[in-house]
Amino acid sequence: MKQNKKIFGTDGVRGRANIEPVTAETALNLGRAAAHVFRNIETVARGRERHKIVIGKDTRLSGYMLENAISSGILSMGVDVLFIGPIPTPGVAYVTRSLRADAGIVITASHNPYHDNGIKFFRSDGYKVDDNIERQIEDLVFNGGIESLRPAAAQIGKAVRIDDALGRYIEYAKSSFPKGLTLEGMKIVVDCAHGAAYKSTPCVLRELGAEVIVFGNQPDGTNINRNCGSMYPDPMCQAVRFHGAHLGIAHDGDADRVLLCDERGQLIDGDDILIIAATEMLAQGQLFEKTVVATVMSNAGLDHKIQSLGGKVIRTAVGDQNVIDEMLRNGYNLGGEQSGHMIFRDHSTTGDGLVSALQILRIMKANSMTLSQLAGSWVRFPQLVTNISVREKKPFEEMNGLLELIQSAETAVQKDGGRLLLRYSGTEPKARLLMEGRDQQVLDYWSGLISEAIKVEVGS
């Protein structure tokens, strides 16, 4: 591997399993480097005993390989490992705090297919690590500095399995729902995407009194996110209509995001969830600085609705880490992405699909309103998102005639108060084109032209 190679993307390390950088060899070195970095952030372990790092994972087949490799690296540096097994990403964040560990690691590729995997790191407080820590880990991996750091045999770490980790997370999630309030009388469809939430979400909903119809809860290592979950919400919506359910809940593979479906079978995305939550929090005086944090991908109708309620929206670049960073800088307590990464910071340090769903259920019960009534309070601008598979991420300005085409398209949509956003995905080999405006035909026309121009240059 080249010394200047960067393996951290917008959300940890991610790629095709068993191909660099998602190999056992690199995972071992990442474990060694991470153990050294986290051990030196606080020279005295948070638990006042040995330094320890929590490791959780989703249900991918390659998780076994990476879990063993990264734990071996950690142990070789004199740091203990706490295995917590298949558990949602927010569960790793919570258990890291709960067990007073020095860091948390989750092995997941989130919404990607099973053949991908990744590694994400959490600080001791349950927040994702910043760029500075990622750079320190990378430097140790690629400059060879980690090779000279080897504790004596007597200092090698120990590994233990925490059998009640999932139970801890389940109780934590339930605590975000008001005591004395139940879900009795509610019928809920849940699609777990054959992922990390296959036990936790159905369990919590049932323990709160709901009748739960669950699918996507039989992971076999290769079916995670396959035609199910938040990436493929149609089966959830069909099941809601078929069973006459009050709503549907769909997670991605690591359950840090959620999409919902109302009682009519209509999809409810992250923008809807932000508006429902912000409306309630503004009415109760609970929204800090009357501000919602969203990304540039959120619909312009979000701004119009929040402003009409006396609040405001701050936008960040795409990625839940960017949303969280903005929330931490200024103390905001509600933010999220249209894709379903929701951060209710009064309850969680990271995106949590289950906790987010519980907040919407709480609002439904407290106001005796259906989900369609709550979501029908705003007008969405027509929006078109196009994903273009690419073989390389060539700078857009180097593509023949593309910038001129974009300028013409922007002029066309801005006449109606719309906008255009073109970027490369940070986790997949895709270019993402978002167009927003009041005329769907205009969006279709320009989106087609721009997409074709990109395909000619770098289409896969």
C-alpha positions in Angstrom: 0.0 0.0 0.0 1.3 3.4 -0.8 2.3 5.6 2.0 0.1 8.5 1.0 -3.0 6.3 0.5 -6.1 7.5 2.5 -8.4 4.8 3.6 -10.8 6.8 5.8 -13.8 8.1 3.9 -16.8 10.1 5.0 -17.9 7.4 7.5 -14.9 5.3 8.5 -13.1 2.8 6.3 -15.3 1.1 3.7 -15.0 -1.1 0.6 -15.3 -4.6 -0.8 -14.6 -7.2 1.8 -11.3 -9.0 1.5 -10.0 -6.4 -0.9 -7.8 -3.5 0.3 -8.5 -1.7 2.5 -11.1 -4.0 4.0 -8.8 -7.0 4.5 -7.7 -8.9 7.6 -4.2 -7.6 7.3 -5.3 -3.9 7.3 -7.9 -4.5 10.0 -5.2 -6.0 12.2 -3.0 -2.9 11.6 -5.9 -0.6 12.2 -6.6 -2.4 15.5 -3.0 -1.9 16.6 -2.9 1.7 15.6 -6.3 2.5 17.1 -5.4 0.8 20.4 -2.2 2.9 20.6 -4.0 6.2 19.8 -6.9 5.7 22.2 -4.7 4.4 25.0 -2.7 7.7 24.7 -5.7 10.0 24.6 -6.2 9.2 28.3 -3.2 7.6 30.0 -5.5 6.4 32.8 -8.2 4.0 31.6 -11.7 5.3 32.0 -12.6 2.2 34.0 -9.6 2.7 36.3 -8.4 -0.7 35.3 -7.0 -1.7 31.9 -7.7 0.2 28.8 -10.5 -1.5 26.8 -12.2 -1.1 23.4 -15.7 -2.3 22.5 -16.2 -4.2 19.2 -19.7 -4.7 17.7 -20.8 -5.6 14.2 -23.7 -6.1 11.9 -24.7 -9.4 10.3 -22.3 -9.6 7.3 -20.4 -12.8 6.7 -17.1 -10.9 6.5 -17.7 -9.5 10.0 -16.2 -12.6 11.6 -13.0 -12.2 9.7 -12.6 -8.5 10.4 -13.7 -8.8 14.0 -11.0 -11.4 14.8 -8.4 -9.4 12.9 -9.0 -6.0 14.4 -9.3 -7.5 17.9 -5.9 -9.3 17.5 -4.3 -6.0 16.7 -5.9 -4.4 19.7 -4.8 -7.2 22.1 -1.3 -7.1 20.8 -1.0 -3.5 22.0 -1.9 -4.3 25.6 -5.6 -3.2 25.3 -8.5 -5.4 26.3 -11.4 -6.1 23.9 -15.1 -6.3 24.8 -17.0 -8.3 22.1 -20.7 -7.3 22.0 -21.7 -9.2 18.9 -24.3 -8.2 16.3 -25.8 -5.0 17.5 -27.0 -1.7 15.9 -24.3 1.0 15.5 -26.0 3.2 18.1 -25.8 0.3 20.4 -22.0 0.2 20.1 -22.0 4.0 20.9 -24.2 3.5 23.9 -22.4 0.4 25.3 -19.0 2.1 24.9 -20.3 4.8 27.3 -22.1 2.4 29.5 -19.1 0.2 30.1 -16.7 3.2 30.4 -14.6 1.9 27.6 -11.9 4.0 26.0 -13.3 3.6 22.4 -15.9 1.7 20.4 -15.5 0.0 17.0 -18.3 -1.1 14.8 -17.8 -3.4 11.8 -20.4 -2.5 9.2 -21.0 -1.1 5.7 -24.4 0.3 6.8 -26.8 0.3 3.8 -24.3 -1.3 1.3 -24.7 -4.9 0.0 -23.2 -7.8 2.0 -20.1 -8.0 -0.1 -19.0 -4.6 1.3 -17.9 -4.0 4.8 -16.3 -1.2 6.9 -14.9 -0.1 10.2 -16.1 2.9 12.2 -14.6 4.3 15.4 -16.3 5.9 18.4 -14.8 8.0 21.1 -15.3 7.1 24.8 -18.3 9.5 24.9 -20.1 7.7 22.1 -19.5 10.3 19.4 -17.7 9.3 16.2 -14.0 10.2 16.1 -12.9 13.4 14.3 -10.5 13.8 11.4 -7.6 14.3 13.8 -7.9 10.9 15.4 -8.4 9.3 12.0 -5.2 10.9 10.7 -3.3 9.7 13.7 -4.5 6.1 13.1 -3.7 6.3 9.4 -0.2 7.7 9.9 0.7 4.8 12.2 -0.7 2.3 9.7 1.0 3.7 6.6 4.3 5.1 7.9 5.2 1.9 9.7 5.5 3.6 13.1 3.3 1.0 14.7 5.9 -1.8 14.0 8.2 -0.5 16.7 5.4 -0.4 19.4 5.1 -3.9 20.9 4.3 -4.4 24.5 5.9 -7.3 26.4 4.2 -10.6 26.5 2.9 -10.1 30.0 1.1 -6.9 28.9 -0.9 -8.4 26.0 -4.6 -7.7 26.3 -7.5 -10.0 27.1 -10.8 -10.5 25.2 -14.2 -11.1 26.8 -17.7 -11.3 25.5 -20.3 -9.1 27.1 -23.5 -11.2 27.1 -25.9 -8.5 28.2 -24.8 -5.8 25.7 -27.9 -6.1 23.6 -30.1 -6.1 26.7 -28.4 -2.9 27.8 -29.1 -1.2 24.5 -32.7 -2.4 24.5 -33.3 -0.9 28.0 -31.6 2.3 26.9 -33.8 2.6 23.8 -36.9 2.0 25.9 -35.8 4.8 28.3 -36.2 7.3 25.4 -40.0 6.6 25.5 -41.9 8.3 28.3 -42.7 6.2 31.3 -46.4 5.5 31.6 -47.0 5.7 27.9 -47.4 2.5 25.9 -47.9 1.3 22.4 -50.9 -0.8 23.2 -53.5 -0.9 20.5 -50.9 -0.2 17.8 -50.0 -2.5 14.9 -46.5 -1.9 13.5 -44.7 -3.5 10.6 -40.9 -3.7 11.0 -38.4 -4.5 8.3 -35.0 -5.1 9.9 -33.1 -5.5 6.6 -31.7 -8.8 7.9 -29.3 -6.6 9.7 -28.2 -5.6 13.2 -31.6 -4.6 14.5 -33.2 -8.0 13.8 -33.6 -8.6 17.6 -33.7 -5.2 19.2 -36.4 -3.3 17.4 -39.1 -6.0 17.4 -38.2 -6.6 21.1 -38.5 -3.0 22.2 -41.8 -2.4 20.3 -43.3 -5.6 21.8 -42.2 -4.8 25.3 -43.9 -1.4 24.9 -47.1 -3.1 24.0 -47.3 -3.0 20.2 -48.5 -5.8 18.0 -45.4 -6.3 15.7 -45.3 -7.8 12.3 -41.7 -8.4 11.5 -39.7 -9.4 8.4 -36.1 -9.0 7.3 -35.2 -10.7 10.6 -33.4 -13.9 9.4 -29.9 -12.8 8.6 -27.7 -15.5 7.0 -24.6 -13.3 6.4 -25.3 -12.6 2.7 -28.9 -11.2 2.7 -28.4 -8.0 4.6 -30.1 -5.1 2.7 -31.1 -7.4 -0.1 -34.3 -6.1 -1.5 -35.4 -5.0 1.9 -34.9 -2.4 4.6 -34.6 1.3 4.2 -32.9 1.0 0.8 -35.9 -0.9 -0.6 -39.0 0.3 1.4 -41.7 -0.9 -1.0 -42.1 -4.3 0.8 -42.7 -2.4 4.1 -45.3 -0.1 2.5 -47.1 -3.1 0.9 -47.1 -4.9 4.3 -48.6 -1.9 6.1 -51.4 -1.8 3.6 -52.0 -5.6 3.6 -52.0 -5.8 7.4 -53.9 -2.6 8.1 -51.0 -1.4 10.3 -50.7 2.0 11.9 -47.2 2.5 10.5 -44.1 0.7 9.2 -40.5 1.0 10.3 -37.6 0.1 8.0 -33.9 0.1 9.0 -30.7 -0.2 7.1 -28.1 -2.9 7.9 -26.6 -1.3 11.0 -29.9 0.4 12.1 -28.5 3.9 12.4 -31.2 5.1 10.1 -34.9 4.7 9.7 -37.6 5.3 7.2 -41.3 5.1 8.1 -44.5 4.4 6.3 -47.9 5.9 7.3 -51.1 4.0 7.6 -52.0 4.6 4.0 -48.8 3.0 2.8 -47.0 6.3 1.9 -43.3 6.5 2.6 -42.2 8.9 5.3 -38.5 10.0 4.9 -36.1 11.9 7.1 -37.4 15.3 6.1 -40.9 14.3 7.2 -39.4 13.0 10.5 -37.5 16.3 11.1 -40.7 18.4 10.5 -42.8 16.2 12.8 -40.3 16.3 15.6 -39.4 20.0 15.1 -43.1 21.0 15.2 -43.6 19.1 18.5 -40.4 20.4 20.0 -41.1 24.0 19.0 -44.5 23.8 20.5 -43.1 22.4 23.8 -40.2 24.9 23.9 -37.7 22.0 23.6 -35.9 22.8 20.3 -32.6 24.5 21.2 -32.3 27.9 19.6 -35.4 26.9 17.5 -33.0 25.4 15.1 -33.0 22.2 13.0 -29.8 20.9 11.4 -30.2 19.3 8.0 -28.0 18.6 4.9 -28.0 20.2 1.5 -30.0 17.1 0.3 -33.1 18.0 2.4 -36.1 19.4 0.5 -36.5 23.2 0.4 -40.0 22.7 1.8 -38.4 21.9 5.1 -37.0 25.4 5.4 -40.4 27.0 4.5 -42.3 24.9 7.1 -39.8 25.4 9.9 -39.6 29.2 9.2 -43.4 29.4 9.3 -43.3 28.0 12.8 -40.8 30.5 14.0 -37.7 28.3 13.6 -34.8 28.1 11.3 -32.8 25.4 9.4 -29.0 25.2 9.2 -27.7 23.1 6.4 -24.4 21.1 6.2 -22.6 19.0 3.7 -23.9 15.5 3.2 -23.1 13.0 5.9 -24.5 12.4 9.4 -21.0 13.3 10.8 -21.3 16.8 9.4 -24.8 17.1 11.0 -23.5 16.0 14.4 -20.4 18.2 14.2 -22.7 21.3 13.6 -25.0 20.2 16.4 -22.0 19.8 18.8 -20.5 23.2 17.9 -23.7 25.1 18.8 -25.6 22.8 21.2 -28.4 22.0 18.8 -30.5 18.9 19.7 -32.3 17.9 16.5 -30.8 17.1 13.1 -30.8 14.6 10.4 -30.7 13.6 6.8 -33.4 12.9 4.3 -32.0 9.4 4.0 -33.1 8.6 7.6 -30.1 9.3 9.7 -31.8 11.2 12.6 -30.0 12.6 15.6 -32.1 13.3 18.7 -29.3 14.5 20.8 -31.3 14.6 24.0 -31.3 10.8 23.7 -28.4 9.7 21.6 -24.9 10.6 20.4 -25.3 9.2 16.9 -28.0 8.3 14.4 -30.4 5.8 16.0 -33.1 4.3 13.9 -35.0 2.8 16.8 -34.9 5.8 19.1 -36.0 8.0 16.2 -39.0 5.8 15.5 -39.9 5.9 19.1 -39.9 9.7 19.1 -42.4 9.7 16.3 -44.5 7.1 18.0 -44.5 9.2 21.1 -45.7 12.2 19.2 -48.5 10.1 17.5 -49.7 8.8 20.9 -49.4 12.1 22.7 -51.4 14.0 20.1 -53.8 11.1 19.1 -52.9 11.7 15.5 -52.1 9.3 12.6 -48.7 9.5 10.9 -50.3 10.7 7.7 -51.9 13.7 9.6 -48.5 14.6 11.2 -46.6 14.3 7.9 -49.3 16.2 5.9 -48.5 19.5 7.5 -46.0 20.7 4.9 -45.6 20.9 1.1 -42.6 19.2 -0.5 -40.9 20.8 -3.5 -40.6 18.5 -6.4 -37.2 16.8 -6.1 -35.3 14.4 -8.3 -32.3 12.5 -7.1 -30.3 10.5 -9.7 -27.5 8.1 -8.9 -25.0 7.5 -11.7 -22.6 4.5 -11.3 -19.1 5.6 -12.2 -15.8 3.7 -12.8 -13.7 6.6 -11.4 -14.3 9.9 -9.6 -13.0 12.3 -12.2 -13.3 15.9 -11.2 -16.5 17.3 -12.7 -14.7 20.4 -14.0 -12.5 18.1 -16.2 -15.5 16.6 -18.0 -16.2 17.9 -21.5 -19.0 20.5 -21.4 -20.4 19.4 -18.0 -20.0 22.7 -16.2 -21.7 24.6 -18.9 -24.6 22.1 -18.8 -24.8 22.5 -15.0 -24.9 26.3 -15.3 -27.8 26.1 -17.8 -29.7 23.7 -15.6 -29.2 25.9 -12.5 -30.6 28.9 -14.3 -33.6 26.9 -15.4 -34.5 25.6 -11.9 -33.6 28.7 -9.9 -36.3 30.6 -11.7 -38.8 28.6 -9.5 -36.7 28.9 -6.3 -35.1 25.5 -7.0 -31.5 24.3 -6.9 -29.0 21.8 -8.2 -26.4 19.7 -6.3 -23.9 17.4 -7.9 -21.4 15.4 -5.8 -19.7 12.0 -5.6 -20.8 9.6 -3.0 -18.4 9.2 -0.1 -19.2 5.5 0.3 -20.1 4.1 -3.1 -18.7 4.5 -6.7 -21.6 6.8 -7.7 -22.2 10.4 -8.7 -25.3 11.8 -7.0 -27.4 14.5 -8.8 -30.1 16.3 -6.8 -32.4 18.7 -8.7 -35.2 20.7 -7.0 -37.8 23.0 -8.3 -41.5 23.4 -9.0 -41.7 21.9 -12.5 -41.1 18.2 -12.6 -40.7 18.2 -16.4 -37.8 20.7 -16.1 -36.1 18.5 -13.5 -36.5 15.4 -15.7 -35.1 17.1 -18.8 -32.0 18.6 -17.2 -31.3 15.6 -15.0 -31.3 13.3 -18.1 -28.8 15.6 -20.0 -26.4 15.9 -17.0 -26.6 12.2 -16.2 -25.8 11.2 -19.8 -22.9 13.6 -20.0 -21.4 12.0 -16.8 -22.0 8.5 -18.2 -20.1 9.3 -21.4 -17.1 10.4 -19.4 -16.9 8.0 -16.5 -20.0 5.7 -16.6 -19.4 2.1 -15.4 
